[in-house]
Amino acid sequence: MIAFAIIGLLNYSIAMKKITFILGFIVVAFAGSAQDQTVKGLQSDASQTIKKDPNDTIPKTWKTGGLFTLNVAQGSLSNWVGGGDKFSFSGVAFLNLYAYYKKGHHMWDNSLNLGYGFVNTTSLGRRKSDDRIDLLSNYGYQIAPKWYVSALFNFRTQFAKGYTYGKDVLGRDSASLVSASFAPAYAVLSLGVTYKPVDYFSIFLSPLTERWVIVTNEELSLKGAYGVDPGKKVRNELGAFASIQFNKEIAKNIVYTSRLDLFSNYKKNPQNVDLYWTNVLAMKVNKYISANIALDLLYDDDAIQKLQVRQLLGVGFSAKF
């Protein structure tokens, strides 16, 4: 009996160990399966992309950007029988910034052009080749398709003094001051209408425009330069104003930008229309290299009764942002 009891206990112990082993295996397998599903779930979540809801997209109201160009050239001669300056260096930098706003019936176009260039040679020394500060802002409220009631502000001047060069009575080289920073400066405030059939072309027309000619340089002011009364710093004009703007990629990697401003002074010689026409043809070679051709035409009856022409051609560094 005792032997049978001992055998029974042994069989019971073995059975319990089998049951415990089977239960442990089931628990481990279940846990492993659960862990594997969790890992797979995390991997699946990590690989998913977030998709925007079109209903949450807010239309962009501001378009901003700009263009910076820097053109340099250098040359040197030594025992060169063909002749020429021993050393020459030139540089021209130009920066264009813009900010355009469009929402509902409201339109607001802003642009700022900054430019400066010089040429330095052994025989002539250093002379300017470009100098400009030009800020233009045009706000419009749409009254009909392509038509806006507008208010326009424009300010133009330069960074540094400018000279004309010639010979004195003794035949020596001489330089005469003809311009300086804020001498002249032109401020225009105009009310009118803007016709804008496409994004790259617009016409602004105004029969009522105030223009201020500013000459802060004392020497130029005393001479009565740019139509101001001698000794005065500001001259006020009232007249009609028009501004035509074009900015478009006319071919692949070729952008043409043009602006033509016309002003007629009601108070004096309204038939002599002042003209300011600036043109830039930018041709992009690659991401950072470009070629630029600039042509400016100016006519101001109070400054000089001749057409002023400035032309620049350069190849150099270019960055668009």
C-alpha positions as CSV (number, residue, x, y, z in Angstrom):
1,M,0.0,0.0,0.0
2,I,2.8,2.4,0.9
3,A,4.5,1.6,-2.4
4,F,1.3,2.3,-4.3
5,A,0.9,5.6,-2.4
6,I,4.5,6.6,-3.2
7,I,4.0,5.7,-6.9
8,G,0.8,7.7,-7.0
9,L,2.5,10.8,-5.5
10,L,5.3,10.5,-8.0
11,N,2.8,10.3,-10.9
12,Y,0.9,13.3,-9.5
13,S,4.1,15.3,-9.3
14,I,5.1,14.5,-12.8
15,A,1.6,15.4,-14.1
16,M,1.7,18.7,-12.3
17,K,5.1,19.6,-13.8
18,K,3.7,18.8,-17.3
19,I,0.7,21.0,-16.7
20,T,2.9,23.8,-15.3
21,F,5.3,23.5,-18.3
22,I,2.3,23.6,-20.8
23,L,0.8,26.7,-19.1
24,G,4.2,28.4,-19.0
25,F,4.7,27.7,-22.7
26,I,1.2,29.1,-23.5
27,V,1.9,32.3,-21.5
28,V,5.3,32.9,-23.1
29,A,3.9,32.3,-26.6
30,F,0.9,34.6,-25.9
31,A,3.2,37.3,-24.6
32,G,5.6,37.0,-27.5
33,S,2.7,37.2,-29.9
34,A,1.4,40.3,-28.2
35,Q,4.8,41.9,-28.2
36,D,5.3,41.1,-31.9
37,Q,1.9,42.7,-32.7
38,T,2.8,45.8,-30.7
39,V,6.2,46.2,-32.5
40,K,4.5,45.8,-35.8
41,G,1.9,48.3,-34.8
42,L,4.6,50.8,-33.9
43,Q,6.5,50.2,-37.1
44,S,3.3,50.7,-39.1
45,D,2.5,54.0,-37.3
46,A,6.0,55.3,-37.9
47,S,5.9,54.6,-41.6
48,Q,2.6,56.4,-42.1
49,T,2.7,59.9,-43.8
50,I,0.6,62.8,-42.6
51,K,-1.9,64.0,-45.2
52,K,-3.2,67.6,-45.1
53,D,-6.8,68.2,-45.1
54,P,-7.7,70.4,-48.1
55,N,-10.3,72.1,-46.0
56,D,-7.6,73.2,-43.6
57,T,-5.4,74.9,-46.3
58,I,-5.3,78.7,-46.0
59,P,-4.6,80.6,-49.3
60,K,-1.3,82.3,-49.3
61,T,-1.8,86.1,-49.3
62,W,1.8,87.3,-49.4
63,K,4.4,86.5,-52.1
64,T,7.9,87.7,-51.2
65,G,11.3,87.2,-52.7
66,G,14.2,88.9,-54.3
67,L,17.3,88.8,-56.6
68,F,20.9,89.7,-55.8
69,T,23.5,90.0,-58.5
70,L,27.2,90.9,-58.3
71,N,29.3,91.4,-61.4
72,V,33.1,92.1,-61.2
73,A,35.8,92.5,-63.8
74,Q,39.6,93.0,-63.5
75,G,42.4,93.6,-66.0
76,S,46.1,94.4,-65.9
77,L,48.7,95.2,-68.5
78,S,52.5,95.1,-68.4
79,N,54.7,96.2,-71.3
80,W,51.7,95.9,-73.5
81,V,52.5,97.6,-76.8
82,G,48.8,97.8,-77.7
83,G,48.4,100.3,-74.9
84,G,45.8,100.7,-72.2
85,D,45.6,101.2,-68.4
86,K,48.0,99.2,-66.3
87,F,45.2,98.2,-64.0
88,S,41.4,98.3,-64.1
89,F,38.7,96.9,-61.8
90,S,35.0,97.3,-61.9
91,G,32.1,96.0,-59.7
92,V,28.3,96.3,-59.9
93,A,25.9,95.0,-57.2
94,F,22.2,95.0,-57.5
95,L,19.5,93.9,-55.1
96,N,15.8,93.6,-55.9
97,L,13.3,92.8,-53.1
98,Y,9.5,92.5,-53.6
99,A,6.4,91.8,-51.4
100,Y,3.1,91.3,-53.2
101,Y,-0.2,91.0,-51.3
102,K,-3.5,89.7,-52.7
103,K,-6.6,88.9,-50.8
104,G,-10.2,89.4,-51.8
105,H,-10.6,92.8,-53.4
106,H,-7.3,94.0,-51.9
107,M,-4.0,94.3,-53.7
108,W,-0.7,95.7,-52.4
109,D,2.5,95.6,-54.5
110,N,5.8,96.6,-53.0
111,S,9.3,96.6,-54.5
112,L,12.7,98.0,-53.5
113,N,15.7,98.3,-55.9
114,L,19.2,99.0,-54.7
115,G,22.2,99.3,-56.9
116,Y,25.8,100.5,-56.8
117,G,28.7,100.2,-59.2
118,F,32.1,101.7,-59.8
119,V,35.1,101.5,-62.2
120,N,38.6,102.0,-61.0
121,T,41.5,102.5,-63.5
122,T,45.1,103.7,-63.3
123,S,44.6,106.8,-65.4
124,L,41.1,107.9,-64.4
125,G,40.9,106.7,-60.8
126,R,37.6,105.7,-59.3
127,R,34.3,106.6,-60.9
128,K,30.7,105.6,-60.3
129,S,28.9,103.5,-62.9
130,D,25.6,102.9,-61.1
131,D,23.9,104.3,-58.0
132,R,20.2,103.9,-57.2
133,I,17.6,103.6,-54.4
134,D,14.1,103.1,-55.7
135,L,11.1,102.2,-53.5
136,L,7.6,101.7,-55.1
137,S,4.4,100.8,-53.2
138,N,1.0,100.5,-54.9
139,Y,-2.2,99.7,-53.0
140,G,-5.4,98.9,-54.9
141,Y,-9.0,98.0,-54.2
142,Q,-10.8,96.0,-56.9
143,I,-13.8,97.7,-58.4
144,A,-14.2,95.6,-61.5
145,P,-12.4,92.6,-63.1
146,K,-8.7,93.7,-63.7
147,W,-9.4,97.3,-62.4
148,Y,-8.4,98.8,-59.1
149,V,-8.8,102.2,-57.4
150,S,-5.2,102.8,-56.3
151,A,-2.9,104.9,-54.2
152,L,0.8,104.9,-55.3
153,F,4.0,106.0,-53.5
154,N,7.4,106.2,-55.0
155,F,10.7,107.4,-53.7
156,R,14.0,107.6,-55.6
157,T,17.5,108.8,-54.7
158,Q,21.1,107.6,-54.6
159,F,23.8,106.6,-52.1
160,A,26.8,108.7,-52.9
161,K,28.0,111.9,-54.6
162,G,28.2,112.0,-58.4
163,Y,30.5,114.0,-60.6
164,T,30.9,115.0,-64.2
165,Y,34.5,115.0,-65.5
166,G,36.2,117.3,-67.9
167,K,39.2,119.7,-68.3
168,D,39.8,123.0,-66.5
169,V,41.2,126.1,-68.2
170,L,44.7,124.8,-67.9
171,G,43.8,121.5,-69.5
172,R,43.9,119.5,-66.3
173,D,41.4,116.8,-65.3
174,S,38.6,118.3,-63.2
175,A,35.4,117.0,-61.5
176,S,32.2,118.9,-60.9
177,L,29.7,117.8,-58.3
178,V,26.3,117.2,-59.9
179,S,24.4,115.0,-57.4
180,A,24.6,113.5,-53.9
181,S,22.6,111.4,-51.5
182,F,19.1,113.0,-51.4
183,A,20.2,115.5,-54.0
184,P,18.2,114.9,-55.9
185,A,15.5,112.8,-54.3
186,Y,12.0,112.4,-55.8
187,A,8.9,111.6,-53.7
188,V,5.6,110.8,-55.6
189,L,2.2,110.4,-54.0
190,S,-0.5,109.6,-56.5
191,L,-4.2,108.7,-56.6
192,G,-5.6,106.9,-59.6
193,V,-6.6,103.6,-61.1
194,T,-4.6,100.4,-61.9
195,Y,-5.3,98.1,-64.8
196,K,-3.8,94.6,-64.2
197,P,-5.0,92.1,-66.7
198,V,-2.3,89.5,-65.8
199,D,0.2,89.1,-62.9
200,Y,3.2,90.3,-64.9
201,F,1.8,93.5,-66.4
202,S,0.1,96.5,-65.0
203,I,-0.7,100.2,-65.9
204,F,-1.3,102.9,-63.3
205,L,-2.9,106.2,-64.4
206,S,-3.4,109.3,-62.3
207,P,-4.7,112.8,-63.2
208,L,-3.8,114.0,-59.7
209,T,-0.2,113.5,-58.4
210,E,1.9,115.4,-56.0
211,R,5.7,115.2,-56.5
212,W,8.5,116.7,-54.4
213,V,11.9,117.3,-55.7
214,I,14.4,117.3,-52.8
215,V,18.0,118.7,-52.9
216,T,19.6,118.5,-49.4
217,N,23.2,119.2,-50.6
218,E,24.0,122.9,-49.8
219,E,26.2,123.4,-52.8
220,L,23.7,122.1,-55.2
221,S,20.8,123.9,-53.4
222,L,22.6,127.3,-53.8
223,K,22.9,126.6,-57.5
224,G,19.2,126.0,-57.9
225,A,19.9,122.5,-59.2
226,Y,17.0,120.2,-60.4
227,G,14.6,123.1,-60.5
228,V,14.5,124.1,-56.8
229,D,14.7,127.8,-56.1
230,P,18.3,128.8,-55.2
231,G,18.9,128.2,-51.5
232,K,15.8,126.1,-51.1
233,K,15.8,122.4,-50.4
234,V,12.3,121.3,-51.7
235,R,10.2,122.0,-54.7
236,N,6.6,120.9,-55.0
237,E,4.9,119.9,-58.3
238,L,1.4,119.0,-59.2
239,G,0.6,117.0,-62.3
240,A,-0.4,113.8,-64.1
241,F,1.4,110.5,-63.6
242,A,1.6,107.1,-65.4
243,S,3.5,104.0,-64.5
244,I,3.7,100.9,-66.7
245,Q,5.3,97.7,-65.3
246,F,6.3,94.4,-66.9
247,N,8.0,91.4,-65.3
248,K,8.0,88.1,-67.0
249,E,10.1,85.1,-68.0
250,I,10.1,85.6,-71.7
251,A,12.1,82.4,-72.4
252,K,13.5,79.6,-70.4
253,N,15.9,81.2,-67.8
254,I,15.5,84.7,-69.4
255,V,13.6,87.3,-67.4
256,Y,12.7,90.8,-68.7
257,T,11.8,93.5,-66.2
258,S,10.7,97.0,-67.3
259,R,9.2,100.0,-65.7
260,L,8.2,103.3,-67.4
261,D,7.2,106.3,-65.4
262,L,5.9,109.5,-67.0
263,F,5.1,112.8,-65.2
264,S,3.7,116.1,-66.5
265,N,4.0,119.1,-64.3
266,Y,0.8,121.3,-64.5
267,K,2.6,124.2,-62.9
268,K,5.4,124.6,-65.4
269,N,5.9,123.4,-69.0
270,P,3.4,120.5,-68.9
271,Q,4.3,119.6,-72.4
272,N,7.8,118.6,-71.3
273,V,7.0,115.2,-69.9
274,D,9.6,113.8,-67.4
275,L,10.6,110.2,-68.3
276,Y,12.1,107.4,-66.2
277,W,12.5,104.1,-67.9
278,T,14.5,101.2,-66.5
279,N,15.0,97.9,-68.2
280,V,16.8,94.7,-67.0
281,L,17.3,91.5,-69.0
282,A,18.5,88.7,-66.8
283,M,19.8,85.5,-68.4
284,K,20.5,82.6,-66.0
285,V,23.4,80.3,-66.9
286,N,23.1,78.0,-63.9
287,K,22.0,78.3,-60.3
288,Y,24.6,81.0,-59.4
289,I,25.9,82.4,-62.6
290,S,24.0,84.9,-64.7
291,A,24.4,87.5,-67.4
292,N,22.6,90.9,-67.1
293,I,21.9,93.7,-69.4
294,A,20.5,97.0,-67.9
295,L,19.4,100.0,-69.8
296,D,18.1,103.2,-68.2
297,L,16.6,106.2,-70.0
298,L,15.9,109.4,-68.1
299,Y,14.6,112.9,-69.2
300,D,14.1,115.6,-66.6
301,D,13.6,119.1,-68.1
302,D,14.6,120.8,-64.9
303,A,17.9,118.8,-64.5
304,I,19.2,118.7,-68.1
305,Q,17.4,119.2,-71.3
306,K,18.9,116.1,-72.9
307,L,18.0,112.4,-72.7
308,Q,20.2,110.6,-70.1
309,V,21.3,107.1,-71.0
310,R,22.9,104.5,-68.8
311,Q,23.8,101.0,-70.1
312,L,25.4,98.1,-68.1
313,L,26.4,94.6,-69.2
314,G,27.8,92.1,-66.8
315,V,28.3,88.4,-66.0
316,G,28.7,87.3,-62.5
317,F,27.2,85.8,-59.3
318,S,23.4,85.7,-59.0
319,A,21.2,84.5,-56.1
320,K,17.4,84.3,-56.2
321,F,15.4,83.9,-53.0
